[in-house]
Amino acid sequence: MQTKVKTTLLLAAALLGTVGCSDGGTGAAVTYVYASAEPIVVPAQNVQPCLSVWGPEDVGNGWMHYAIDDRGGADNIRAVVISDSVFAGKTCDFTTDQTVLDVTFTGSKSGDIGSNVDPLFADTYDFVVTCENSDGDCDFNLTWTATF
């Protein structure tokens, strides 16, 4: 009787190791929430050139979604998602060909980066913001997710 219980437990453990349990074994993509309407304040550009506001975060092959909800409504923002290895080496001195997102706007903005048809490569990413106001800080809520 004791041998049968051990065999059953070993078989169950082997099956769990094969199938996995993060997505119920379906192989479906899972969405990871890195920031959910997190309040962020970034000093004006004349005070600080740019600031990593979130990350680094490990992201698998897939896509990301971001939303910047400007609480003042008139902030001038440059939002960048960049590989942590590039950001660490360049700090604020990077070019658009080194980023997966590089948008400049006034007020609020949201969008997707990559897709299930054209996915991003797995990497560790930072969400970097430059507050391009001539004076006054940028004050916004950040939402950032990744699906892979």
C-alpha positions as a printed Julia matrix, in Angstrom:
148×3 Matrix{Float64}:
  0.0    0.0     0.0
  2.81   2.42    0.92
  4.61   1.78   -2.4
  1.46   2.54   -4.4
  1.04   5.95   -2.65
  4.71   6.84   -3.34
  4.37   5.83   -6.99
  1.21   7.93   -7.37
  2.89  10.97   -5.78
  5.96  10.59   -8.01
  3.77  10.31  -11.11
  1.79  13.42  -10.12
  5.02  15.36   -9.49
  6.4   14.3   -12.87
  3.24  15.42  -14.65
  3.3   18.81  -12.92
  6.92  19.27  -13.93
  6.08  18.48  -17.56
  2.9   20.52  -17.92
  3.65  23.41  -15.55
  1.04  25.36  -13.71
  1.58  29.09  -14.4
 -1.09  29.23  -17.1
 -3.0   26.08  -16.23
 -0.97  24.18  -18.81
 -2.76  25.82  -21.74
  0.32  27.53  -23.18
 -1.68  30.75  -23.38
  0.07  34.09  -22.9
 -0.04  35.62  -19.42
 -0.24  39.36  -18.73
  2.11  40.71  -16.08
  1.33  44.05  -14.45
  4.45  46.05  -13.64
  2.79  49.37  -12.79
 -0.93  49.94  -12.28
 -1.85  53.64  -12.27
  1.24  54.31  -10.16
  1.69  58.0    -9.3
  4.99  59.3   -10.74
  6.63  62.73  -10.54
  9.57  63.52  -12.83
 11.58  66.73  -12.37
 11.69  69.19  -15.27
 14.4   68.52  -17.85
 16.51  71.45  -16.67
 16.75  69.68  -13.28
 17.24  66.08  -14.5
 17.72  64.97  -18.14
 15.72  61.73  -17.77
 14.62  59.3   -15.08
 13.99  55.57  -15.04
 10.52  55.61  -13.48
 10.0   51.84  -13.52
 12.15  48.8   -14.0
 14.21  47.04  -14.83
 11.56  44.4   -15.59
 12.1   41.02  -17.26
  9.84  40.6   -20.28
  9.45  37.5   -22.43
  8.73  37.33  -26.17
  5.4   39.14  -26.57
  4.05  42.66  -26.3
  3.62  45.52  -23.86
  0.93  48.08  -23.12
  1.52  51.45  -21.5
 -0.67  54.34  -20.38
  0.47  57.7   -19.07
 -2.38  59.65  -17.5
 -1.15  63.23  -17.03
 -2.69  64.55  -13.84
 -2.09  68.18  -14.88
 -3.11  67.69  -18.5
 -0.43  69.86  -20.08
  2.91  68.22  -19.28
  5.38  67.74  -22.15
  6.65  64.19  -21.83
  9.11  61.95  -23.66
  8.42  58.31  -22.77
 10.95  55.62  -23.64
 11.08  51.87  -23.12
 14.63  50.66  -23.54
 16.7   47.57  -22.84
 18.24  47.87  -19.39
 21.68  46.98  -20.77
 21.52  49.9   -23.24
 20.1   52.32  -20.66
 22.74  51.37  -18.1
 25.5   52.06  -20.63
 24.06  55.24  -22.12
 21.97  56.72  -19.29
 20.05  59.54  -21.02
 22.26  59.61  -24.13
 20.39  57.13  -26.34
 18.85  57.28  -29.81
 15.47  56.11  -31.12
 17.04  53.09  -32.85
 18.06  51.82  -29.39
 14.51  51.94  -27.96
 11.36  49.83  -28.38
  9.2   52.89  -27.58
 10.16  56.54  -27.98
  7.23  58.98  -28.02
  7.0   62.67  -27.22
  3.59  64.19  -26.43
  1.67  66.71  -24.36
 -0.91  65.41  -21.87
 -1.85  61.73  -21.75
 -0.99  58.87  -24.08
 -1.35  55.1   -24.27
 -0.43  52.4   -26.73
  0.97  48.97  -27.45
  4.55  47.93  -28.17
  4.93  44.79  -30.28
  2.09  42.37  -30.96
  1.31  38.69  -31.08
  2.16  38.85  -34.83
  5.36  40.91  -34.41
  6.48  40.29  -30.8
  9.2   42.04  -28.86
 12.28  40.02  -28.02
 12.69  38.82  -24.48
 14.87  41.24  -22.52
 15.04  43.32  -19.37
 13.47  46.74  -19.94
 13.3   50.14  -18.22
 10.51  52.72  -18.56
 12.31  56.08  -18.83
 10.71  59.53  -18.86
 12.05  62.97  -19.68
  9.91  65.86  -18.45
 10.3   68.4   -21.24
  8.54  71.2   -19.35
 10.58  74.39  -19.26
  9.62  74.71  -15.61
  7.57  72.56  -13.27
  7.63  68.81  -12.77
  5.64  66.26  -14.79
  3.0   64.55  -12.64
  1.23  61.47  -14.04
 -0.03  57.95  -13.36
  1.81  55.11  -15.12
  0.34  51.79  -16.15
  2.72  49.27  -17.76
  1.96  45.64  -18.57
  3.56  42.89  -20.65
  1.93  39.85  -22.18
  4.02  36.82  -23.05
